[in-house]
């Protein structure tokens, strides 16, 4: 990416720098070191807490000393997803970017604009000498994507501002004043390894090419779940043949709709031809069902070396039945805000792990706290019926909308002044750190906005370049129009 070809130049300069730095969730050490080095080079005050969160302070520009202080916030980590045919080490390799018309994309991996573009905007403001703003704090949090760890562990006195601008939204022209809360429900199956029956052969089933996406922002877009699709065939094959499962691997992240899955199973050699015929029939059914929503879907079956073992029959049936029964997708729409998903659940991943265990990860979201727990209990009940061990995460709170927010009125006025249209004001079904900030800083007045990002949490992630300029213009105008201290 040549940042001097993209506008705003300073923002894309820093985004280019960020793309060179590996920053998976829970492994943000290199980007933390970069932020600290940046602060030192620019003679800016900074602090780091035990969780790894960084706060950088910049004094007000001349004439703006009496403005109310503002904290800008984004998260340092990125979702690390890649296509199966791409050789990329997220712990060491830079993100390879390219432009495609009005979009900035990555070569077969997530781009990291979520939330790298927010980081870049903060650094651009901190580095600039000609931007008008009052006292400024820039907060960079860690491990947002896998557990909101930085926001959870940050102390109540880490920053001083009473106004917070969250730069982690993905729809230019929309201002967010609320978000869903969430909780994870994890099921663990313990299996006994059985010997592979004699005269059996092994086969590998592969599902790939799905759109996937963000389990909050994209859950209402009717996209296929690779685990559901592959399990559909395995379940049907089990009813028709003596099919024995050896491995099932689908999805990766709790907050991403799974795009790829694979399974290795055994079947008697005499049933192989009939099984392949059955596979062809089911594949045709699935292609017909999903041809409009998932145009790149691929389902293939191939021979595989015999595995060392298959899982015991009771666990085989428990796993496949529970995956079939487990709810996935939108559960309820909001009655208060038209078009907003109120409650959803994501069947996120299935992994064979150590000690003869199978780990199934799901994630639930809701704008209503009681509904969040209700849907997590529904998921729990499915897996309890299948004799799995269940654990829930601590969860995180939602952010209740405040339609009387002063920063909302300021941002709306800036948007209308700059672009001559009214912005859309709404809540988001995705989880933002704002709910946790509000819990620790009850006086905070918050808003979230950003440029347009599509396909977040998948290798299709792309950043709309013209909307980045609008995001930048809005951010600077809002900072210029923050009210003075009373």
DRENNULO-341916 format. One line per 2 residues: number of its first residue (from 1); for each residue z, x, y of C-alpha. Coordinates in steps of 0.1 Angstrom, whole numbers, always signed. Example, Ala and Ser with C-alpha at 12.3 -4.5 7.8 and 13.67 -1.06 7.14 Angstrom:
// residues 2
1> +78/+123/-45; +71/+137/-11
This chain:
// residues 486
1> +0/+0/+0; -10/+14/+34
3> +16/-1/+57; -5/+7/+89
5> -31/-19/+77; -5/-47/+74
7> +13/-66/+102; +41/-63/+113
9> +36/-25/+107; +73/-15/+109
11> +83/-41/+84; +56/-31/+59
13> +64/+5/+65; +99/+0/+52
15> +88/-24/+25; +64/+4/+13
17> +94/+28/+13; +115/+3/-7
19> +88/-1/-33; +91/+36/-41
21> +128/+32/-50; +139/+17/-84
23> +164/-11/-78; +170/-31/-109
25> +201/-54/-108; +233/-34/-115
27> +214/-2/-110; +211/-2/-72
29> +225/+34/-68; +192/+48/-54
31> +186/+21/-29; +222/+23/-18
33> +219/+60/-12; +187/+53/+8
35> +204/+28/+31; +233/+51/+37
37> +210/+80/+45; +190/+57/+68
39> +222/+47/+87; +232/+84/+90
41> +198/+94/+103; +199/+66/+129
43> +235/+73/+139; +246/+39/+129
45> +281/+29/+118; +282/+18/+81
47> +306/+9/+54; +304/+5/+17
49> +328/-15/-5; +338/-10/-41
51> +311/-34/-54; +284/-14/-37
53> +277/-37/-8; +266/-20/+24
55> +272/-31/+60; +254/-13/+88
57> +263/-21/+124; +241/-17/+155
59> +253/-22/+191; +237/-48/+213
61> +206/-39/+233; +210/-35/+271
63> +218/-68/+287; +228/-85/+255
65> +263/-71/+251; +279/-105/+256
67> +259/-123/+229; +277/-136/+198
69> +275/-112/+169; +250/-120/+141
71> +250/-107/+105; +216/-105/+88
73> +218/-105/+50; +196/-97/+20
75> +202/-85/-15; +192/-50/-27
77> +183/-57/-63; +151/-71/-77
79> +140/-90/-108; +123/-66/-132
81> +96/-84/-151; +63/-71/-164
83> +34/-81/-185; +37/-69/-221
85> +6/-47/-219; +19/-28/-188
87> +37/+5/-192; +63/+5/-165
89> +98/+19/-164; +118/+0/-137
91> +146/+25/-138; +123/+53/-126
93> +88/+42/-116; +77/+29/-82
95> +62/-5/-78; +24/-2/-75
97> +12/-26/-48; -22/-38/-37
99> -37/-64/-13; -58/-93/-25
101> -71/-112/+5; -40/-125/+24
103> -16/-116/-4; +3/-84/-13
105> +8/-81/-51; +20/-56/-77
107> +0/-43/-107; +14/-62/-137
109> +50/-63/-125; +72/-82/-102
111> +66/-71/-66; +102/-72/-54
113> +95/-90/-21; +124/-111/-33
115> +143/-97/-15; +127/-64/-5
117> +110/-80/+25; +144/-91/+38
119> +157/-55/+34; +126/-42/+52
121> +131/-66/+81; +167/-55/+85
123> +157/-18/+85; +129/-24/+110
125> +154/-40/+134; +180/-13/+129
127> +153/+14/+135; +137/-1/+165
129> +146/+7/+201; +129/-21/+219
131> +141/-53/+201; +164/-76/+221
133> +195/-86/+203; +233/-89/+206
135> +258/-71/+185; +243/-68/+150
137> +255/-64/+115; +232/-59/+85
139> +246/-68/+51; +230/-56/+20
141> +245/-70/-12; +242/-59/-48
143> +234/-76/-81; +224/-110/-66
145> +198/-117/-93; +220/-115/-125
147> +253/-127/-113; +258/-127/-74
149> +283/-99/-82; +281/-84/-47
151> +289/-117/-30; +316/-125/-55
153> +334/-92/-51; +330/-87/-13
155> +363/-90/+6; +368/-116/+33
157> +370/-90/+61; +339/-70/+53
159> +319/-83/+83; +329/-99/+116
161> +301/-121/+127; +304/-159/+127
163> +266/-164/+125; +247/-154/+94
165> +209/-153/+89; +201/-151/+52
167> +166/-136/+47; +162/-146/+11
169> +140/-177/+13; +104/-180/+2
171> +86/-207/+21; +75/-200/+57
173> +78/-230/+79; +109/-242/+61
175> +145/-237/+72; +171/-239/+45
177> +206/-252/+52; +219/-257/+17
179> +215/-245/-19; +225/-254/-54
181> +254/-240/-73; +250/-226/-108
183> +266/-217/-141; +254/-199/-172
185> +259/-212/-208; +255/-186/-235
187> +254/-194/-272; +259/-168/-299
189> +249/-173/-336; +262/-150/-363
191> +239/-146/-393; +239/-130/-427
193> +209/-109/-435; +191/-120/-467
195> +167/-100/-487; +130/-109/-483
197> +120/-131/-512; +95/-117/-536
199> +58/-125/-533; +64/-132/-496
201> +43/-118/-467; +52/-114/-431
203> +35/-127/-400; +40/-124/-363
205> +36/-153/-338; +30/-145/-301
207> +31/-167/-271; +20/-151/-237
209> +1/-157/-205; +25/-184/-191
211> +32/-186/-154; +69/-185/-157
213> +86/-182/-123; +119/-188/-107
215> +142/-211/-126; +153/-228/-94
217> +123/-228/-71; +97/-234/-98
219> +116/-256/-123; +99/-287/-110
221> +64/-274/-113; +60/-285/-150
223> +55/-250/-164; +57/-243/-201
225> +86/-224/-217; +75/-198/-242
227> +107/-202/-263; +101/-240/-265
229> +65/-234/-275; +71/-208/-302
231> +101/-227/-316; +79/-258/-319
233> +57/-240/-344; +86/-223/-362
235> +104/-257/-366; +72/-274/-379
237> +64/-246/-402; +99/-248/-416
239> +94/-285/-425; +62/-278/-443
241> +68/-244/-460; +95/-220/-471
243> +93/-202/-438; +121/-176/-432
245> +128/-162/-398; +133/-124/-393
247> +133/-121/-356; +128/-142/-324
249> +125/-126/-290; +117/-147/-259
251> +124/-145/-222; +145/-119/-204
253> +164/-132/-174; +187/-161/-169
255> +170/-171/-136; +134/-168/-148
257> +114/-194/-168; +104/-174/-200
259> +67/-164/-200; +64/-146/-233
261> +79/-149/-268; +73/-135/-303
263> +86/-142/-337; +84/-125/-371
265> +88/-146/-402; +80/-145/-439
267> +62/-170/-461; +51/-171/-497
269> +17/-155/-501; +3/-186/-517
271> +11/-207/-486; -4/-183/-460
273> -38/-200/-458; -23/-234/-454
275> +2/-222/-428; -26/-207/-407
277> -44/-240/-408; -13/-257/-397
279> -9/-232/-369; -44/-239/-357
281> -37/-276/-355; -5/-271/-336
283> -21/-246/-313; -49/-270/-305
285> -23/-297/-297; -4/-273/-273
287> -35/-261/-256; -46/-297/-249
289> -11/-306/-236; -9/-276/-212
291> -46/-268/-203; -41/-279/-167
293> -6/-265/-160; -10/-232/-180
295> -46/-221/-179; -39/-186/-192
297> -17/-196/-222; -24/-176/-254
299> -9/-183/-288; -19/-159/-316
301> -8/-152/-352; -13/-120/-371
303> -1/-101/-402; +31/-81/-398
305> +48/-54/-419; +76/-69/-441
307> +109/-69/-423; +140/-54/-437
309> +157/-88/-439; +155/-125/-430
311> +183/-145/-416; +203/-168/-439
313> +190/-203/-442; +219/-222/-426
315> +216/-201/-394; +178/-204/-395
317> +180/-242/-394; +209/-242/-369
319> +190/-219/-345; +156/-237/-346
321> +171/-272/-345; +193/-263/-315
323> +164/-247/-296; +143/-278/-302
325> +171/-301/-290; +183/-279/-260
327> +173/-296/-227; +151/-276/-204
329> +137/-285/-169; +146/-310/-142
331> +175/-333/-151; +179/-353/-119
333> +163/-355/-84; +183/-358/-52
335> +188/-392/-38; +197/-378/-4
337> +169/-353/+2; +134/-365/-9
339> +116/-340/-32; +147/-318/-39
341> +157/-311/-74; +194/-320/-78
343> +202/-308/-113; +182/-287/-138
345> +187/-263/-168; +167/-233/-179
347> +165/-222/-216; +161/-186/-205
349> +161/-162/-234; +167/-156/-271
351> +176/-121/-284; +186/-106/-317
353> +214/-83/-308; +238/-60/-326
355> +263/-69/-353; +240/-96/-368
357> +241/-119/-338; +215/-140/-319
359> +221/-145/-282; +207/-176/-265
361> +211/-176/-227; +207/-207/-206
363> +213/-214/-169; +222/-246/-151
365> +219/-255/-114; +230/-285/-93
367> +237/-294/-58; +265/-316/-71
369> +294/-296/-85; +304/-322/-111
371> +268/-326/-123; +265/-288/-127
373> +294/-289/-152; +281/-321/-168
375> +247/-305/-177; +264/-273/-189
377> +285/-294/-212; +254/-311/-225
379> +239/-277/-234; +272/-266/-249
381> +273/-297/-271; +239/-290/-285
383> +248/-255/-296; +283/-265/-308
385> +266/-289/-332; +246/-259/-345
387> +278/-239/-351; +273/-214/-323
389> +300/-198/-303; +298/-208/-266
391> +307/-191/-234; +303/-201/-198
393> +300/-178/-168; +324/-184/-138
395> +296/-200/-120; +290/-200/-82
397> +294/-227/-56; +266/-245/-38
399> +261/-245/+0; +266/-280/+14
401> +241/-287/+42; +254/-289/+78
403> +229/-309/+99; +251/-302/+130
405> +247/-265/+128; +242/-246/+161
407> +221/-219/+145; +199/-245/+129
409> +191/-260/+164; +184/-225/+178
411> +161/-217/+149; +143/-250/+151
413> +137/-245/+189; +124/-210/+183
415> +100/-221/+156; +87/-250/+177
417> +83/-227/+208; +65/-200/+189
419> +42/-221/+166; +40/-255/+183
421> +51/-275/+152; +84/-287/+139
423> +97/-267/+109; +108/-285/+77
425> +146/-285/+73; +158/-287/+37
427> +180/-275/+10; +168/-253/-19
429> +174/-257/-56; +177/-220/-61
431> +210/-202/-57; +217/-183/-25
433> +247/-161/-18; +255/-184/+12
435> +279/-207/-8; +301/-177/-17
437> +300/-164/+19; +311/-198/+31
439> +340/-198/+7; +353/-165/+21
441> +343/-171/+57; +347/-209/+63
443> +338/-206/+100; +303/-192/+92
445> +273/-209/+107; +244/-201/+84
447> +206/-206/+80; +181/-191/+56
449> +144/-184/+62; +117/-160/+51
451> +80/-155/+46; +60/-172/+18
453> +65/-157/-16; +49/-172/-47
455> +56/-165/-83; +90/-149/-78
457> +107/-135/-109; +73/-131/-126
459> +45/-105/-125; +25/-131/-105
461> +49/-125/-76; +30/-122/-43
463> +38/-120/-6; +17/-139/+19
465> +9/-113/+46; +2/-136/+76
467> +35/-155/+70; +54/-122/+71
469> +43/-118/+107; +55/-154/+115
471> +88/-147/+97; +92/-115/+118
473> +83/-133/+151; +108/-161/+143
475> +136/-137/+134; +132/-117/+167
477> +131/-149/+188; +162/-163/+171
479> +181/-130/+178; +169/-131/+214
481> +182/-166/+219; +217/-164/+203
483> +242/-179/+227; +267/-158/+246
485> +304/-157/+237; +324/-185/+253
